Amino acid sequence: MTLGNAGCLITDSPDFAAPQQVGPFLTNLLPPPGSVEEIKFEPGTTTYQRKKPIAFDIVSEDLGQELTALVVFDFRGLNGPAYPVLNRIENIKPETLRSAKRGFTSPIDLNELGPITADCHKVALVVSHAFKGASLQPVKPGDVDFETWFYQVDVRDGIYYACDPDPTPTDAGADTRADPGGS
């Protein structure tokens, strides 16, 4: 008995497109983005309470380029200033989209900033492969992701501040994700 096998013989290597760098994507964020957290003074002191750190994962196709994550106090959009920085996580190891998610935490400690006005302050986590100078603009358009939280600072007697630290609308720039809206 003879078994036959029909097949195809490939004589050339298949052409695969070269991988493309994909900007970072933030996921698994805690506390939930947009939430309002409260920071009071430690009883009998002028030291701010430390809050639970912001926790997050990063997914990206880095093509060998490291990432940087910045936690910015009083965030005013990607066209705003990149300061004051509460935390900077640099030299984040390059990975691929097939790699496991990279988990990070960033402390929220206002004591390093000096005196802060009692108000609602916007804090943002901004991640990119490279920023333009001392700005929050990415060097490569679209190579950025960010999320924001609100922190009620120095709440006394149950009096809260409106959580709109910048009453003028901010322009997050052309690199921000589109808001699909909703009903």
N, C-alpha and C positions, 0 to 999 in steps of 0.2 A: 504494500500500500504506500502510495506517495502522497505527501501533503504539499500543496502549493500555497504560496503566499504572494498575494499581489501587494505591491508597495510603491513607494515614491522615493526616488533618489534625489536628494538635495545636493546640488553641486556648488552653491554659493552660500556664504554666510548671510543670514537675514539682516536687514537693516533695521536697527532699533533707534528711535529718537533718543538723543542725549537727554539725561535728566535735567529738569529745570528747577532752579531755586524757587521754593514756595515760601512766602512770608509766614511768620509765626501765627498760630491760632491758640488762644487761651481757652482752657476748658477746666471743668471741675473746680470752679472758684468758690471759696468760702472766706468770709461770709458772702451770701448771694450779692452779686453786683446790684447797685442801686439802693442797697439797704442803708438804713440810718443807724449808726453806732453812737454810743454816748461815752465821752471821756470826761471824767471828773478829776478833781484834785484828790490825792491821798488825804484822808482825814487829818486835819491839823497841820498840813504842809502846803508848799507851793509846787509839789511834784505831781505831775500828771500820772494817772493810773496807766499802766501798760495794758494794751488791748491784746486779745488773741491775734496772732499773726494772720496775714492774708495768706491763704493756701491756694496753689494753682498748678495746673499742668500745662506744658507747652508741647504742641505738635507742629512740626515743620520739616521741610526738605531743605537742608542747609548747604549742601554741596561743599562741605568742609569748612564753612565759615561759622565762627562762634556767634552767639547771640548775647545781647545785653538787655536786662530788665531794670527799669527804673520805677520806684514808687515815689510819686510826686505829690507834694502838699499844695493845696490851693490851685489845683489843675484848672487851666483855662483853655483847654483844647490843644490840638497838636501844633497850632500856630502860636501858642502861648509860650511863656518861658519854661525852661526845663529845671526850675528851681522853686522853692527849696526841695532838695531830694531827701526823702526819709531813708531810703535804702537803695543801693545800687548792687545788682548781681551781675558781675561781668564774667567773661570767659566761659559762658555756658557751652558745654561740649556739643559740637555739631552732631546731628543725627539725620535720619531719613524718615520719610512718612511711614515706613514699615517698622521703624524702631518702636520700642515701648514708650509710652508717654513719660515725659520727664516731670517729676513733681518737685515743687519748691515751696518754701514759706518765706515770708518777709515780715519782720516785726513792725509794729506800729508803736513807736516811742516818740512822743512829741517833746520830751525833755531836752533833746539835743538841739531843738530849734530856738530855744530862748522864749521870751514872752510871746504869747499868742492871744489874739483878741478872742473874747468870748463870742462865739458865733458858730454857724454851721459851715464847715470847711469841706471842700471836695478833694478827695484823695484818688489818684489814678495809678494803675499799674500799666506801664507802657513797655512793649517789647519789640525789638527790631534787631536786624543783623548789624546795622550801623546807623548812627544818627549824624545829622549835619551839624558839626561844631557843637555848641552848647545848647542846641535847640532840640525839640522833640520830633522834628521832621526827619523821616528816614532818608538815607542817601538814595536808595532805589525806591521809586514810587510804588506804593502798595505793600512795601515790606515792613508792616507795622500792625500791631493789634493792641487794643487797650480796653480796660474796664474801669468803672468808677464806683466809688462809695462816698457816703456823706458821714461826717463825724461832727456830732454836737459837742463842742468843747466848752467846758466850764458851765454846765447847766446848774442853775441854783434855784431852789424853791419850785421846781417843776416847770420853770419857764424855758421854753424851747425857742430856738431861732428858726426863721424860715430857711429851708435848705435850698437856697439859690445864691451861693456866694458871689456870683457875678451876675448882676441883674441884666446885663446886656448879653444878647445871644452870642455864643462862641462859634467860630468857624473851625471845625475840626480838620478842615483841609480836604483836599481831593483824595487823600489816602485812607480816609475813614470808611468803614463799612456802611452800606446804605441801610437806613431804617425802613423795614418793610411796612411799618405802620401797623394798624390793626383797629379793630372796632371794640 
